Amino acid sequence: MAADRGLRGIVAGKSSLSLVDGLEGRLIYRGYDILDLAVHSTFEETVYLMWHERLPKRRELEDFKKALVQERQLSEEQLRLLSTFPKDALPMEVLRTMVSHMALFDPDRGDNSPEANLRKGTRLVATFPAFAGAFHRIRNGEEFLPSSPEMDHAASFLHMLHGKEPTPEAARSLDICLLLHVDHEFNASTFSARVTAATLSDLYSAIVSAIGTLKGPLHGGANENAMRMLRKIGELSKAEDYVVQALGRKERIPGFGHPVYKTMDPRATILKDMSKRVCEGIGEPKWYEMSALIQEIMMREKGLYPNVDFYSATTLYALGIPLDLFSTFFACGRVPGWIGHVMEQYSDNRLIRPLSEYIGSKDLKYVPIDER
Ligand SMILES: CC(C)(COP(=O)(O)OP(=O)(O)OC[C@H]1O[C@@H](n2cnc3c(N)ncnc32)[C@H](O)[C@@H]1OP(=O)(O)O)[C@@H](O)C(=O)NCCC(=O)NCCS
């Protein structure tokens, strides 16, 4: 008997990284509720928690932050390579390529021990925003900006993109956004990372698999598509007609629905408040207002709740993240989760190899080529 299409409801393995409670609308990282972490924690501290299974002491957090700062500087070779890419390359394609390239030069290449993977993981988390920021500036003909060692991860991301120091409010908003994206149990990209790791392939290969999976519009591409839709609608007064007509054509509204949550995604609750604040902050409350109206229409018409991508779209937009970098931003947040899952997979590995239900022919006789 075949499993449900898309493996819905199938428990495909054990994990202690995160719990998605789709009925209660809760997300838990290593025992801590995401609502609590979003108020009290930071991206860096949450990454430490995910990798070490406990919150860091002050000194441990400082050391980890220092290691991230050290690793986020790009080499001359990486910058040269970035400058050779087509200017219209998708940032997710660029990220996928840069991670493959980085694997070839990693000093821990060939070492799959947990210690080496933590070092590689730190390099990956540190360089993702640097790749995004550098490519964005290069494609716009702007000078590359080396990251500033005084800045935390989120602030440095905004600085590398925009060339100016962000306000503390903008940096903290982006920091919370990153933290909210860190993990989500066996989502599609994490699962592909684990499938790759389970062959005992290396961490970089697993991360490349995950990037390729996140790139799709049904996964990490939804936040960009949600913002494109809002821009197409343009005005609050046009939202109702647009959504009702799109649903009439059986189109999917990006940022709604979820395979696990049957209620409000807790990340969407946090991001909704943030979206209101940051959209008002740039003097464009209409993006939030349109989103809130579309949320009501989607509930009325389809009974669907917004997922993480819906309100992250307007939040990222108001923070000045270019639309085609939204999925890359998602990857910057999710990469520590991928790394945590890959290390968990290695720690108790078995090749992931399901069956398929064969629905093709069985008894065809071979026909020579001239007789076909
Ligand atoms: C996330 C997603 C892939 C989950 O899909 P799923 O759990 O497999 O749900 P299904 O594809 O089985 O859809 C169930 C029903 O809800 C509808 N539906 C689901 N998401 C919808 C959406 N965003 N807009 C309109 N209708 C939607 C489907 O059309 C289907 O309706 P039907 O039964 O009348 O055909 C899906 O909700 C989606 O495509 N959302 C938009 C993309 C997105 O936001 N992705 C980010 C996920 S974090």
The ligand as an ORCA input file, in Angstrom:
! r2SCAN-3c Opt
* xyz 0 1
  C       2.359     24.775      1.023
  C       1.534     23.864      0.108
  C       2.428     23.301     -0.985
  C       0.989     22.741      0.966
  O       0.231     21.990      0.142
  P      -0.576     20.687      0.597
  O      -0.609     20.522      2.056
  O      -0.043     19.576     -0.206
  O      -2.016     21.055      0.190
  P      -2.666     20.612     -1.167
  O      -1.763     20.939     -2.293
  O      -3.107     19.204     -1.009
  O      -3.925     21.554     -1.211
  C      -5.154     21.309     -0.494
  C      -6.232     22.226     -1.008
  O      -5.962     23.547     -0.610
  C      -5.759     24.381     -1.747
  N      -4.644     25.248     -1.468
  C      -3.539     24.945     -0.753
  N      -2.736     26.010     -0.696
  C      -3.361     26.971     -1.386
  C      -3.037     28.290     -1.674
  N      -1.888     28.833     -1.249
  N      -3.886     29.039     -2.396
  C      -5.023     28.521     -2.842
  N      -5.412     27.255     -2.591
  C      -4.573     26.499     -1.882
  C      -5.454     23.432     -2.893
  O      -5.777     23.980     -4.129
  C      -6.311     22.275     -2.532
  O      -7.669     22.598     -2.854
  P      -8.624     21.514     -3.537
  O      -8.703     20.408     -2.520
  O      -9.870     22.266     -3.742
  O      -7.902     21.087     -4.780
  C       0.367     24.658     -0.510
  O      -0.460     25.159      0.509
  C       0.842     25.756     -1.432
  O       1.070     25.515     -2.618
  N       0.960     27.020     -0.906
  C       1.446     28.106     -1.683
  C       2.977     28.096     -1.703
  C       3.546     28.408     -0.344
  O       3.101     29.319      0.341
  N       4.576     27.669      0.043
  C       5.301     27.891      1.276
  C       5.087     26.792      2.245
  S       5.848     27.147      3.802
*
